[in-house]
Amino acid sequence: MGSVGDHHCDVLILGGGIFGTSTAYHLSLTHPDPSRIIVLDRAHVPSPDAASSDINKIVRADYSKAFYMDLASEAMESWTKDPLLRSYFHQTGWVMVDEKDSDLADRIRKNFRESGRPDTSADVTLDDVKSKWGGVLSGIDTSGYSKAYTNSSAGWADASSAVEAMMNKAIGAGVRHEVGEVDHLVSDGQKLTGVRTADGRIFTAEKILLATGAWTPSLMAPFEKTMKIADEDSIQKQIQAAGVCVAAFKLSEDEARHYSQMPVLIYGAKGEVMPPNYERLFKFTNANTFLNTKPHPITGQDISVPAPDQKSVPRALQHESTEIIRQRVPEILDNGRVPDDWRLCWDAVSPDQNQLITRHPDPRLSNLYFATAGSFHSWKFLPNIGRYVVNVLNGKSNGQEKDKAWAWKRTWSERGAHEKVLPRAQLADFK
């Protein structure tokens, strides 16, 4: 059995996804003794269940909100220039087709014009989408779409490899990475003191950062009950665990050469297609997210939780995803072909799709911090988001705009940063 003091540190980071990894890296650059920083995750790097562990992820500054365009442009400086990360970034460009009733592309392009940065976007016709890039997208269904544009600065990154490289850099600087399944948060009745793992170890720290993504609400629920946290201060009001279905095809060498001509495709609000990666995996996402609401085993309250098996995708959900694939690259489904890899990817989603990077509002929990709510669009901020988390940990402002966007909220009013990912179904609906 463990005891308090087994593993004591200055900062305990729970979770090794992009928030935990980026924070550990940036903290290692400024902390006087990086060995006093512990990252605790249920798995070795890169943690396979994390939303950040993936075949590939989009890197782009194309946002309808100038706030995120600025943050992403800052990240892209690192993606294109930082020796640690630039080899993982593939600047293929992207093409976005926009629905007839949507103003999304117009709002994004307006932000580019007003940003003062070089505008690397350009209009293309729907016919161009079908004929350019070696005709890779010749079969795309453009009914219901009115326009398209490209952006040559965008692309994709080797997701798991980039996270692994950054975490290993932090570990090389002295940060300790421990593997363990967090069983529950530990308090002395007055404040949070640490966490207990399933194998009985206890980790204590001066400051504890939950970078636990979709697992945050279920982890917090029993602790909130123990501490009698006010309902309006429940983490359930801030974020929910949401899932999305991801499919990938294993391509032949000839197929990989063919599809590697394409940019990232943004198919309106329906999802994306990614160029094949070095393992010749051709990935399709969609934006139909869902909750997985279950009674919490300890508190009994209904909470959305990640499904335990990310590879178990219900047949109806596979069918829905396949039909969206058919609209984009129909020939990949010729002769009854089906995806070779399925995954349910889980992330924490906030009502306005802003991240939650803040200290807990209850004065008894002044040592508890959050860096979460990726809302399915935060991976690209791996290079820079941790710098802002470190400021929060150190009690420093990130400026009025960032502080407000990432704060604990009692009301939700703004139009979201990534509205298409708000969950509208339950996993159980897909039989």
C-alpha positions as CSV (number, residue, x, y, z in Angstrom):
1,M,0.0,0.0,0.0
2,G,1.1,3.5,-0.7
3,S,1.3,6.4,1.7
4,V,1.2,10.1,1.5
5,G,4.6,11.3,0.5
6,D,5.4,8.3,-1.7
7,H,5.5,10.7,-4.7
8,H,5.5,14.4,-3.7
9,C,6.2,17.1,-6.2
10,D,5.7,20.8,-6.9
11,V,3.4,20.2,-9.9
12,L,1.4,17.0,-10.6
13,I,0.1,16.9,-14.2
14,L,-2.6,14.3,-14.7
15,G,-2.8,13.3,-18.3
16,G,-0.2,13.1,-21.1
17,G,-2.3,14.4,-24.1
18,I,-1.5,17.7,-25.7
19,F,-2.4,19.8,-22.7
20,G,-0.4,17.8,-20.3
21,T,2.6,17.3,-22.7
22,S,2.8,21.0,-23.7
23,T,2.5,22.1,-20.1
24,A,5.2,19.7,-18.9
25,Y,7.5,20.9,-21.7
26,H,7.0,24.6,-21.1
27,L,7.3,24.1,-17.3
28,S,10.6,22.3,-17.8
29,L,12.0,25.4,-19.5
30,T,11.3,27.7,-16.5
31,H,11.1,25.5,-13.4
32,P,14.2,25.6,-11.2
33,D,14.1,21.8,-10.7
34,P,12.2,20.0,-13.4
35,S,12.4,16.7,-11.4
36,R,9.8,18.3,-9.1
37,I,7.3,18.0,-12.0
38,I,5.4,14.7,-12.4
39,V,3.2,13.7,-15.3
40,L,0.9,10.8,-14.4
41,D,-0.9,9.0,-17.2
42,R,-2.5,5.6,-17.5
43,A,0.0,4.6,-20.3
44,H,3.4,5.2,-21.6
45,V,4.0,8.0,-24.2
46,P,2.1,8.5,-26.4
47,S,-1.0,7.5,-24.4
48,P,-3.1,5.5,-26.7
49,D,-6.5,6.5,-25.4
50,A,-5.9,10.2,-25.5
51,A,-7.6,12.3,-28.2
52,S,-4.1,13.6,-29.1
53,S,-2.9,10.1,-30.0
54,D,-3.9,9.7,-33.6
55,I,-2.9,8.9,-37.2
56,N,-2.7,12.6,-38.0
57,K,-4.3,15.9,-37.1
58,I,-5.0,19.1,-39.0
59,V,-2.8,22.1,-38.5
60,R,-4.3,25.3,-39.7
61,A,-5.1,28.9,-38.7
62,D,-8.4,29.0,-40.6
63,Y,-10.8,30.1,-37.8
64,S,-14.1,32.1,-37.8
65,K,-12.9,33.6,-34.5
66,A,-9.9,35.9,-34.7
67,F,-8.8,34.8,-31.2
68,Y,-8.1,31.3,-32.4
69,M,-6.7,32.4,-35.7
70,D,-4.0,34.4,-33.7
71,L,-3.3,31.4,-31.4
72,A,-3.1,29.0,-34.3
73,S,-0.8,31.3,-36.3
74,E,1.5,31.4,-33.3
75,A,1.5,27.6,-33.2
76,M,2.2,27.4,-36.9
77,E,5.4,29.4,-36.4
78,S,6.6,26.5,-34.3
79,W,5.2,23.8,-36.7
80,T,7.2,25.4,-39.6
81,K,10.4,26.5,-37.8
82,D,10.9,24.7,-34.5
83,P,13.5,21.9,-34.9
84,L,11.7,19.8,-32.4
85,L,8.4,19.8,-34.3
86,R,8.8,20.9,-37.9
87,S,9.7,17.4,-39.2
88,Y,6.2,16.2,-38.1
89,F,4.3,18.9,-40.1
90,H,3.3,18.3,-43.7
91,Q,2.3,21.5,-45.4
92,T,-0.1,20.0,-48.0
93,G,-2.5,22.9,-47.9
94,W,-6.2,22.4,-47.5
95,V,-9.4,22.9,-49.5
96,M,-12.7,23.7,-47.9
97,V,-16.1,23.3,-49.6
98,D,-18.8,25.4,-47.9
99,E,-22.5,24.6,-47.8
100,K,-24.9,27.0,-49.6
101,D,-26.5,28.3,-46.4
102,S,-23.2,28.7,-44.5
103,D,-21.2,31.9,-43.9
104,L,-18.3,30.0,-42.3
105,A,-15.8,30.4,-45.2
106,D,-16.7,34.1,-45.5
107,R,-16.0,34.7,-41.8
108,I,-12.7,32.9,-42.0
109,R,-11.5,34.8,-45.1
110,K,-12.6,38.1,-43.5
111,N,-10.4,37.3,-40.5
112,F,-7.4,36.6,-42.8
113,R,-7.9,39.9,-44.5
114,E,-8.1,41.8,-41.3
115,S,-5.3,40.1,-39.5
116,G,-2.5,41.9,-41.2
117,R,-0.8,38.6,-42.0
118,P,-0.2,37.4,-45.5
119,D,-3.4,35.9,-46.9
120,T,-2.5,32.4,-48.2
121,S,-6.1,31.6,-49.0
122,A,-7.6,31.7,-52.5
123,D,-11.0,31.0,-54.1
124,V,-11.5,27.9,-56.2
125,T,-14.6,26.6,-58.0
126,L,-16.3,23.4,-57.1
127,D,-15.2,22.2,-60.6
128,D,-11.6,23.0,-59.6
129,V,-12.0,20.9,-56.5
130,K,-12.9,17.9,-58.7
131,S,-10.1,18.5,-61.3
132,K,-7.1,19.7,-59.4
133,W,-4.7,17.6,-57.4
134,G,-4.5,14.8,-59.9
135,G,-8.3,14.5,-59.9
136,V,-8.2,12.7,-56.5
137,L,-11.5,14.4,-55.5
138,S,-13.2,13.9,-58.9
139,G,-16.0,11.9,-57.2
140,I,-16.9,14.3,-54.5
141,D,-20.6,15.1,-54.1
142,T,-20.9,18.9,-54.2
143,S,-24.7,19.0,-54.2
144,G,-25.7,21.4,-51.4
145,Y,-22.4,23.3,-51.6
146,S,-21.9,26.7,-53.2
147,K,-18.2,27.6,-53.1
148,A,-14.7,26.5,-52.1
149,Y,-11.4,28.0,-51.1
150,T,-7.9,26.7,-50.6
151,N,-5.2,27.7,-48.1
152,S,-1.6,26.7,-48.9
153,S,-0.3,27.3,-45.3
154,A,-2.4,24.5,-43.8
155,G,-1.6,20.9,-43.5
156,W,-1.4,18.0,-41.1
157,A,1.0,16.6,-38.5
158,D,2.0,13.1,-37.4
159,A,-0.1,13.3,-34.2
160,S,1.3,10.6,-31.9
161,S,4.9,11.1,-32.9
162,A,4.9,14.9,-32.3
163,V,3.4,14.5,-28.8
164,E,5.9,11.8,-28.0
165,A,8.8,14.0,-29.2
166,M,7.7,16.9,-27.0
167,M,7.1,14.7,-23.9
168,N,10.5,13.0,-24.4
169,K,12.1,16.5,-24.5
170,A,10.5,17.3,-21.2
171,I,11.6,14.0,-19.7
172,G,15.1,14.7,-21.0
173,A,15.0,18.0,-19.1
174,G,14.2,16.1,-15.9
175,V,10.4,15.9,-15.8
176,R,9.3,12.5,-14.3
177,H,6.7,10.5,-16.3
178,E,4.8,7.9,-14.2
179,V,2.3,5.3,-15.4
180,G,-0.7,4.7,-13.3
181,E,-4.5,4.6,-13.4
182,V,-5.9,7.4,-11.2
183,D,-8.5,5.8,-8.9
184,H,-9.7,9.0,-7.2
185,L,-8.7,12.4,-6.0
186,V,-7.6,12.6,-2.3
187,S,-8.5,15.4,0.2
188,D,-7.9,16.0,3.9
189,G,-11.5,17.2,4.2
190,Q,-10.4,20.8,3.7
191,K,-8.5,20.8,0.4
192,L,-7.2,18.6,-2.4
193,T,-4.0,16.9,-1.4
194,G,-3.3,14.4,-4.2
195,V,-4.4,11.4,-6.1
196,R,-4.5,7.7,-5.5
197,T,-3.8,5.2,-8.2
198,A,-5.5,1.8,-8.7
199,D,-2.4,0.0,-7.5
200,G,-2.4,2.0,-4.2
201,R,0.3,4.7,-4.9
202,I,-0.4,8.2,-3.6
203,F,0.9,11.2,-5.5
204,T,0.8,14.5,-3.6
205,A,1.7,18.0,-4.9
206,E,1.6,21.7,-4.2
207,K,-0.3,22.2,-7.4
208,I,-2.4,19.6,-9.3
209,L,-3.3,20.1,-12.9
210,L,-6.1,18.0,-14.5
211,A,-5.3,17.6,-18.2
212,T,-7.5,14.6,-18.2
213,G,-9.7,15.5,-21.2
214,A,-12.9,13.5,-21.6
215,W,-12.2,11.6,-18.3
216,T,-12.4,14.8,-16.2
217,P,-16.1,14.9,-15.4
218,S,-16.2,11.3,-14.1
219,L,-13.0,11.8,-12.2
220,M,-14.3,14.9,-10.5
221,A,-17.8,13.6,-9.6
222,P,-17.0,11.7,-6.4
223,F,-14.6,14.4,-5.3
224,E,-17.2,17.1,-5.8
225,K,-19.6,15.1,-3.7
226,T,-17.0,14.6,-0.9
227,M,-16.2,18.3,-0.9
228,K,-19.9,19.4,-1.2
229,I,-19.0,21.5,-4.2
230,A,-21.9,23.9,-5.1
231,D,-23.9,22.8,-8.1
232,E,-23.0,25.9,-10.1
233,D,-19.3,25.0,-9.6
234,S,-19.6,21.4,-10.9
235,I,-17.3,20.5,-13.7
236,Q,-20.3,19.0,-15.4
237,K,-21.5,22.5,-16.2
238,Q,-18.2,23.3,-17.9
239,I,-17.4,20.3,-20.1
240,Q,-18.9,17.0,-21.3
241,A,-17.2,13.9,-22.7
242,A,-18.1,13.5,-26.4
243,G,-17.0,10.9,-28.9
244,V,-16.6,10.9,-32.7
245,C,-16.2,8.1,-35.2
246,V,-12.9,8.0,-37.1
247,A,-12.2,5.5,-40.0
248,A,-9.1,4.7,-41.9
249,F,-8.2,2.6,-45.0
250,K,-4.8,0.9,-45.4
251,L,-3.7,1.8,-48.9
252,S,-1.4,0.1,-51.4
253,E,1.7,1.9,-52.4
254,D,0.1,2.9,-55.7
255,E,-3.0,4.2,-53.9
256,A,-0.9,6.1,-51.4
257,R,1.0,7.8,-54.2
258,H,-2.3,8.8,-55.8
259,Y,-4.0,10.1,-52.7
260,S,-0.9,11.9,-51.5
261,Q,-1.5,14.5,-54.2
262,M,-4.5,15.8,-52.2
263,P,-4.6,18.6,-49.6
264,V,-6.6,18.2,-46.4
265,L,-10.3,18.3,-47.4
266,I,-12.8,20.0,-45.2
267,Y,-16.2,18.8,-46.3
268,G,-18.3,21.7,-45.0
269,A,-19.6,20.9,-41.5
270,K,-19.6,17.1,-42.1
271,G,-15.9,16.3,-41.5
272,E,-12.5,15.9,-43.0
273,V,-10.4,13.7,-45.2
274,M,-6.6,13.5,-44.5
275,P,-3.9,12.7,-47.0
276,P,-2.3,9.3,-46.2
277,N,0.4,9.2,-43.6
278,Y,3.7,7.3,-43.7
279,E,2.0,4.1,-42.8
280,R,-0.3,4.6,-45.8
281,L,-3.4,5.1,-43.6
282,F,-6.1,7.2,-45.3
283,K,-8.2,8.8,-42.6
284,F,-11.8,10.0,-42.7
285,T,-13.5,11.9,-39.8
286,N,-17.0,13.2,-39.4
287,A,-18.5,15.9,-37.2
288,N,-21.4,13.8,-35.8
289,T,-20.4,13.7,-32.1
290,F,-22.3,11.9,-29.4
291,L,-22.4,11.5,-25.6
292,N,-22.2,8.3,-23.7
293,T,-24.3,9.1,-20.6
294,K,-24.2,6.5,-17.8
295,P,-24.9,6.6,-14.1
296,H,-21.7,7.2,-12.2
297,P,-20.8,4.0,-10.2
298,I,-20.1,6.0,-7.0
299,T,-22.4,9.1,-7.1
300,G,-25.2,7.7,-9.3
301,Q,-25.4,10.9,-11.3
302,D,-25.8,10.8,-15.1
303,I,-22.4,11.6,-16.6
304,S,-21.1,11.2,-20.2
305,V,-18.0,9.0,-20.1
306,P,-15.6,7.6,-22.8
307,A,-16.6,4.1,-23.9
308,P,-13.9,1.7,-22.5
309,D,-13.1,0.1,-25.9
310,Q,-12.3,2.7,-28.5
311,K,-12.1,0.1,-31.2
312,S,-15.7,-1.2,-30.7
313,V,-17.8,0.9,-33.1
314,P,-21.5,0.1,-33.4
315,R,-22.6,-1.2,-36.8
316,A,-25.1,1.7,-37.2
317,L,-22.3,4.2,-36.5
318,Q,-20.1,2.5,-39.0
319,H,-22.8,2.7,-41.6
320,E,-23.4,6.4,-41.0
321,S,-19.7,7.1,-41.3
322,T,-19.4,5.0,-44.5
323,E,-22.1,7.1,-46.2
324,I,-20.2,10.3,-45.4
325,I,-17.1,8.7,-46.8
326,R,-19.1,7.9,-50.0
327,Q,-19.9,11.6,-50.4
328,R,-16.3,12.5,-50.4
329,V,-14.2,9.8,-52.0
330,P,-16.7,7.2,-53.3
331,E,-14.3,5.1,-55.2
332,I,-12.5,4.0,-52.0
333,L,-15.6,2.0,-51.3
334,D,-15.6,0.1,-54.6
335,N,-16.1,-3.6,-54.6
336,G,-17.5,-3.6,-51.1
337,R,-14.3,-2.3,-49.5
338,V,-14.7,-1.2,-45.9
339,P,-12.3,0.8,-43.6
340,D,-9.5,-1.3,-42.1
341,D,-9.4,0.7,-38.9
342,W,-12.2,2.1,-36.7
343,R,-11.9,4.3,-33.6
344,L,-14.2,6.2,-31.2
345,C,-12.1,9.3,-30.3
346,W,-13.1,11.0,-27.1
347,D,-12.6,14.6,-26.1
348,A,-13.9,17.1,-23.6
349,V,-16.3,19.6,-25.2
350,S,-17.3,22.9,-23.7
351,P,-20.5,24.7,-24.7
352,D,-18.6,27.5,-26.5
353,Q,-15.8,25.2,-27.6
354,N,-13.2,27.3,-25.7
355,Q,-10.6,25.5,-23.7
356,L,-10.8,25.5,-19.9
357,I,-7.5,26.7,-18.6
358,T,-8.0,28.0,-15.1
359,R,-7.9,27.4,-11.4
360,H,-11.0,25.9,-9.7
361,P,-13.3,28.6,-8.4
362,D,-13.9,27.1,-5.0
363,P,-11.4,28.8,-2.6
364,R,-10.8,25.5,-0.8
365,L,-9.4,24.1,-4.1
366,S,-6.9,26.9,-4.8
367,N,-4.3,24.2,-5.7
368,L,-6.5,22.6,-8.3
369,Y,-6.1,23.6,-12.0
370,F,-7.6,22.6,-15.3
371,A,-6.2,22.4,-18.8
372,T,-8.8,20.6,-20.9
373,A,-11.8,21.1,-23.2
374,G,-10.0,20.4,-26.4
375,S,-13.4,20.4,-28.2
376,F,-11.9,18.5,-31.1
377,H,-9.9,21.5,-32.4
378,S,-7.0,22.0,-29.9
379,W,-4.4,19.5,-31.1
380,K,-2.7,22.1,-33.3
381,F,-1.9,24.1,-30.2
382,L,0.6,21.5,-28.9
383,P,3.6,23.8,-29.4
384,N,2.3,26.8,-27.5
385,I,-0.8,26.1,-25.3
386,G,1.4,24.9,-22.4
387,R,3.1,28.3,-22.1
388,Y,-0.3,29.8,-21.2
389,V,-1.1,27.0,-18.8
390,V,2.2,27.6,-17.0
391,N,1.2,31.3,-16.6
392,V,-2.1,30.2,-15.0
393,L,-0.2,27.8,-12.7
394,N,2.0,30.7,-11.7
395,G,-0.9,33.1,-11.1
396,K,0.0,35.3,-14.1
397,S,-2.6,36.8,-16.5
398,N,-2.5,35.7,-20.1
399,G,-4.2,39.0,-21.0
400,Q,-7.9,39.9,-20.7
401,E,-9.0,38.1,-23.9
402,K,-7.4,34.8,-23.1
403,D,-8.3,34.9,-19.4
404,K,-11.9,35.4,-20.3
405,A,-12.0,32.8,-23.0
406,W,-10.4,30.1,-20.8
407,A,-12.1,31.0,-17.5
408,W,-14.6,29.0,-15.5
409,K,-18.0,30.3,-16.7
410,R,-21.4,30.6,-15.0
411,T,-23.2,31.7,-18.2
412,W,-22.6,30.8,-21.9
413,S,-23.3,33.5,-24.5
414,E,-20.8,33.6,-27.3
415,R,-21.1,31.9,-30.6
416,G,-18.8,28.8,-30.5
417,A,-15.4,28.4,-31.9
418,H,-16.1,25.0,-33.4
419,E,-19.9,24.7,-33.4
420,K,-20.2,21.7,-35.6
421,V,-18.8,19.4,-32.9
422,L,-21.5,19.9,-30.3
423,P,-22.9,16.5,-29.5
424,R,-26.4,15.8,-30.7
425,A,-26.9,12.1,-30.0
426,Q,-26.1,9.3,-27.6
427,L,-23.7,6.4,-28.4
428,A,-26.5,4.1,-27.3
429,D,-28.7,5.4,-30.1
430,F,-26.5,3.5,-32.6
431,K,-27.5,-0.1,-32.3
